[in-house]
Amino acid sequence: DVLGSRGLGDVYKRQVLCLCFPVVDKACTSIIITGKATLDGRPLMWKHRDTGAPYNHIGYFDEGGYRFLGLVNSDDPEGAVWTGSNETGFSIMNTASYNLKDDDIKEMDQEGNLMRKALRVCKTVQDFEHFLDTLPRPMRVEANFGVIDAYGGAAYYETNNERYYKKDANDPNLAPEGYLIYTNFSFEGRTDEGKGYVRYENAKKIFKEMRNEGFTPQRIFQQASRSFYNSLLDIDLMDKGQSPNNRTGWFVEQDFIPRLESTASIVIQGVKSGMNPELTTMWTALGYPPTSVAIPLWVKMGKEQSTLVTYDVSYKTALLDWYSVQLQKNVYSIHRGNGQKYLHWQLLWNDDQSGYIQQLRAVENRIFDLFDAHKTEWEQNGLDTKEIQRLYKEVDKLVNKAFLGLQKS
C-alpha cells in the first residue's frame, strides 16, 4: 500500500532535514498574464518563491471575512501568507523590491501579513486599492504586489511605506502583449538598484517563446519554474549543445530562475468575467520546483485539500515539500567552502532521461490529464468536490510511488 507506507520515509526522517540554506534576501520571479493573452480567456498569475525559509505548506483560513488558501512557512503556520486565493476569486502574490524604499524606517517585512489581511477582505482590484489607501502609514513594506480578480482585474502595485504605483496589466501601452513580469526591482524605483535583473531577462525570453504555444499552467511550470536558461551567458543547460561537461555533470548555479533557495512555485488560474469564482485554481508545486510536481487546489475544498500540500505533523511540513527537499539535497550535496553554489546537473537532467525533472514530468503530466478531463464539466456545472477527493487519492498514489522510487535510486 504505497499510500500508507512510510517506512522508507521514516529512515530519511532520521537524517538531518535541513539543507543548510544560506542567509538570503527574499526574492521571487513572477508574471501576471491577462485573459486576453491566454488560450481560454482565464488569467494566470505565477510566483516562483525564493526565501531562506526552506519549508512551506498550504493552509486553509476561515477566520471571518472571505475564506482563502495561502502559502505559509511551516514554522509559522498561523502567520504571514506569501501567495493566496480567496473564495471570491481574488488572488495575491508579491516579489520583494530592493529599490523603492525612500526612508530610514527599520521595522519592515510586513508583506506577508498585508497579503493575509487582503485575502480576508478584498474581492476586486479596486478593493485592494482601497485597502492600501486606508492602511496606516508607514505600511512597513517594500514590494511589488500582484493581484487578479474574477472580473478581469489584473495589476501589480509597486508599494513602499507611504505610497504605491499601479501597473495595470490590461493597459495596452504598458503591457502590449497582455502580461507583466516582475522580479526584485520596481520600475518606479531607483535606476539600476534592486535585484533580479538577469532573472527578469530570463523570464522575458521564456514567456515570449511560450506565447507562441499558448500560456497554460502546465507550460509555466515546465518551461519557467524549471528553466535553466541564463540570459547574460546566453546558455540553456537543457540544450544538449550547451550542457555541462559530461565528465563531471556539475555546473555553477548563478541567476537561473530555480535556485538553492527556491521553495515553491504557484500558478493561480483565475476565471474570466461571468465564470463561477469557485473555479479559480491554485496549482501548487511545493519544495524545490525542479524536484516537485504541481497539484491543483480550490478554496471550495475547505480543509479537504490534497494531503500532499497540507501540514503533516510527522514531517513538520507538507509531504510534497519534504519529498522535494530530499532530492534537492542530492542536487546540492557539497557543503564545504563554496560547494552550495554548485548543482549536480546530471541528477536533474541527462541523456538517459533518468533525471529528476524528466521522471517527475511524466507524473505531473498525468496529474494535469486527470484534472483537465473534468475542466469543461466543472466550468458548466461547478466543482464536483467528491470527484476531486477521489482524484486526490489517485494523485497521492502516483506521487508517493514516484518519490519513494526516486529516493531508492
N, C-alpha and C positions, 0 to 999 in steps of 0.2 A: 504494500500500500504506500505508494510514493507520497501521497498527500499527508499521511500520518507519520511517515518515517523521518526522524531527525537524528538518527544515530550518528551519521557522518557529521551532521551539523554540530552535534554536541562535542565531537572531537575538536572541531575547529573553534568552538566557543572557548575551549580551554587555552587557546592561544591568545596572544595579545591582540585585542580587537582594533586598536588604533593604528593609523597609518603614519604617525609622526608627522602630521601636517605642519608645514612651516607657518609662521605668523604671516598672514597675507591680508591685504586690503580686501574689502568686499568688492566684488566685481561681477559682471554679467554681460552676456550678449543677448540682444533681443530684437524682435521685429513685431510690428502691427501691420497686418495685411487686410485691407478693407474688402467687403464683399464684392466690390466692383472688379477686383483682381483675381478672385478665386473661381474655380470651375462651377461650384454650386451656389454661389452668391452668399455663402456664410463667411464671416470674417474669421481671421486666425490671429492669435496672439502667442508669441513664443518667448519664453525666458529660459536661457541656459545659465544656471546658477553657479557662481564661483564664490567660495567662502572658506574661512578657516574652521567652520563647524562641520565635521565630516559626516555626521549622521542627521538625517531628517526623515519625516514621515508626513502622512496626510491626516489632518484632524477634521472632524465634523463639529460645527459650532451651532448651538441653538441657545442663545443667551439673551433673547429679547431682540426685537428688530428682525431683519431678514436672516434666514438660516444660510450657512455657507460652508464651503470646503476651503481649507487653507493648508499650505505647505509650512510646517513648523519644524524648528530644531528639536531633535529628540530629547535633548537635555533641558528644553524649555517648552513643553507641550502646551502650556496654558498662556504662553506669552505672545511674542510677535508672530505675524503671518507674512510670509515672503512671496507668495503668489496665491491668488484665490479667486473663487467664483461664487456668487450667491444665487438664491432661488429665483431672482428676477432676471438673471442673465447678465447682471453687471459683474465684470471681472477686472482685476487689477494686478499689476506687477510693478517692479521697479528695477532700475540699474543705478548703482552708486555713481554720483558725479564728483569729480575732483577739481572742477574749475569754476564753480558757480557761487561758492560761499564768499561773502564780502564783508565779514565781521570777525570779531575775536571771541565769539561765544564758544565755550569749551564743551558744555554738556550737549552732546548731539546724539545721532544714531537712533532717532525715533521713527525711522521709516516703516519698520515692521508693525509698530503699534498704530501708526497712522493708517496703514492699509487694513489692519484688523477692524478698526473703527469704521472705516469707509465701507467695508463689506457689510457691516451691520445696518448701515443707514442709507446707502446710495442705491438708486435704481437706474439712473441715467448719467450720462456725461455731465449734464447740467447740474445734477445733484452733487456730483463730485466737485464741480467748480464752486458751488455754494458752500460745500463742506470746507474746502480750502479757504474760502473768503472769511468764514466765521471761526476758524481755528485761532486760538490765542497766539500772539507773537511773543518771542520767536518760536517758529514751528519746530526747530531743532532737527531739520532735515537738510540734506544736500543730495538731491536725487532727480532722476528722470522717471516719473510715474507714467505707466502706460495703462490706459483703460479702454474697454469696449462695453457696449450695452446692447440690449435686444432691439434697439430702434435705429441702428445704423451708425450710432456714435462711435468714434474711434479717434483717440488722440493721445499724445504724450504731453506731460506737464513738467517742464524744467523748473524745479522748485528749490528755493533756499529758505532761509529763516524768515524772510519778510514778504516775498512775492513769488509768483510763478509766471511762466511764459507758456502759453498753449501752442502746441504744434499739431494742427488738425490733419489727420491722415486722409480726410476727404477733400482737402484743398488741392485742386489740380495743379496750382502753381507751386505748392510746397512738395507735393507727392504725386508727380505726373504719372507714375507707374502704379499708383494705388497702394503704396506701402512706405513705411518709415522704419529705418534701422537705428538702434541706439546701442552704444557700449558704455564707456565710463567717462564721457565728457559731455558737456552741454553746448549746444551751438550758440547760446546767448552768453556763454561763459568766456573766460579769458583765453585768447587765441593761443594754441599750441601748449596749453596746460591741460591737465586731466590725463586720462589713461585709456587704453584700449583702441588706439588708432590703427594698429595693424589688424586687430580683430575686426574692426569696423570695415576695413578694406576687404578682408577675407569674406565677410558676410555679404558685402555688396556684390562681389563676383559670384558667390554661391547662389544668391537669390535671383540675380539677373539671369543666370543659366537655368535655374529651376522654373522661372516664369514661362519658359518655352514649353515645358512639360505640363505645367499646371501646378499650382500650390495645393498641397494636401498635408495633413498632419504627418502621414507616413513618410513623405519625402523630406519634410523638415527634420524629422528625427534622423533619417538615414543619410541625408546629404549635408545637413548643417551641424546637428548635435554631435555627429561622429566624423566630421570632416577633419582631415589633417593637411589642409592647404594653408600655406603661408604666403601672403601676397607680396611681402617685401623680398623674400627669397625666390618667389615665383616657383615654388615646388609643391607638389602634392604627393604625399607618401603612398597614396593608393594608386598612383600612376606607376605602372611597372617599370618604366624607364627612369623614374626618379626615386625608387625605393631604396632604403638604406643598404649599406654593404651587407651582402648575404653571409659573409664570414662571421659577422658578429650579431646582426639583427637588432642593433641598438641605434637610437637616434636621440639627439638633444631636443628636449621639449621647450619650445620658445614661441609664444604668440600664436599657437593654434587655438581654435575655439574650445575644444576639450583640453583641460589641464589637470594637473595633480589635484588641485583644489576644486574641481568641478564635482558638485554633489547632487545635482538633479537637473533634468530638462523637462519642461512642461509646455505643451501646446494646447491652448484653450480654443476650441472650435465653437464660436458663438452661433447665433441664429440670425437669419435675415428678418427684416421687419415683417410682422404678421405671423411668424412661426411661434410655436409654444416655447417660452424661455426654458422650460424644463429640459429641452433637448441640448442645451449648452453642455458641451462635453469637455472634461478636463483630462486630456491624455497625459499620463504621468510616468516618467522614467526616473526612478529613484536611484541614488548612488552615482557612481562614475558613469556617465552616459554611454561610453563605448562598451561597457560591460553590463548594460542593463537593457530592459525592454519596456515598451510603453503599455500602460494599462488604462482603459477608459473609465472615467468616474463621472457620476452625476449627483448633484445635490439631492435630488429626489430620493436617492437610495438611503439617505439619512445615515444612520450608524452601520448599515449593512453594506459597507463598501468592501471591495476586494481585501481579503486578509493579507495580501502581499504588500499593501501600501500603508496599512494602519499599524499603530504601535503594537509590538509584540514584547511582552514583559521579559520573555526568555532571552531576547537578543538586545533589549534596550533600544530598539529602533524598529523600523519596518523590516520584514524578512527580505523583501526585494532589495532594499538598501544594503542590508547585511551581506546578502549573496554577492552583490555587485562589488562591494569593497574587498571581499576575499580575493576576487580575481584581480582587482586593481592592485592589490599588494604584490601580486606576481609581476605585474607590468612595471611597477616602480619598486624593485626589490633591492636596490643598492641604497644603503643608509649612511655610509661613511662619506666624509668630505662633501663634495657636490653631487653625490650619487643620485639624489632625488630629482635632479634636473635631466635625468636620462630615462627614457622609456624603452622597454623591450618590445620594439615594434612588431617583431615576428610572432609574438604571442597574440597580438591583436589582429594581424592581417598577414597572410603569407600565400605563397603559390600553391600550397596544398589545400587551400580553402578550409583549413582547420583552425584559423584564428578565432578568438572570442567574438569579434564583431561578426565574422562570417557565419559562425554557427548560431549565434543568437538572432541574427537577422531572419533566419528561417522560422524561428519561434515567433518573433514579432510579426512577421508576415501572416502567420497563421492566426494570431490574435486579431489583427485587422480584418482578416477574412471572416472570422467568426461573427464579429460585431457589424461589419459592413453589410452582411447578408440581411440584417434586420433594419437597416437605415431607412429605407422607403416606408416600410410598415410603421415604424415608430414616428416618422415625420407625419404620417397621416392620422395615426390613432393615439399617439402619446407613448411614453416609455412603458414597456412591459417589465415591471420590477421582478416578477417571478422568473421570467426568461433570463433576465440579466443575472440573477442569482445562480441559475443553472449554468450560464456561460462562465461566470466567475469560478465555479468549481472545476470546469473543464480547463480553464486557464491555469488554475492552481496546479493541476496535474502536469500540464505542459511545462510550466516554468520550473516547478520543483524538480522534475525529471531532468530538464536541461542543465540546471545549475549543479545539481548533485553529480551529474555525469562530467561536467567540466572540472569540478573540484577533484574528482578522482584522476583525471587525465594529467 
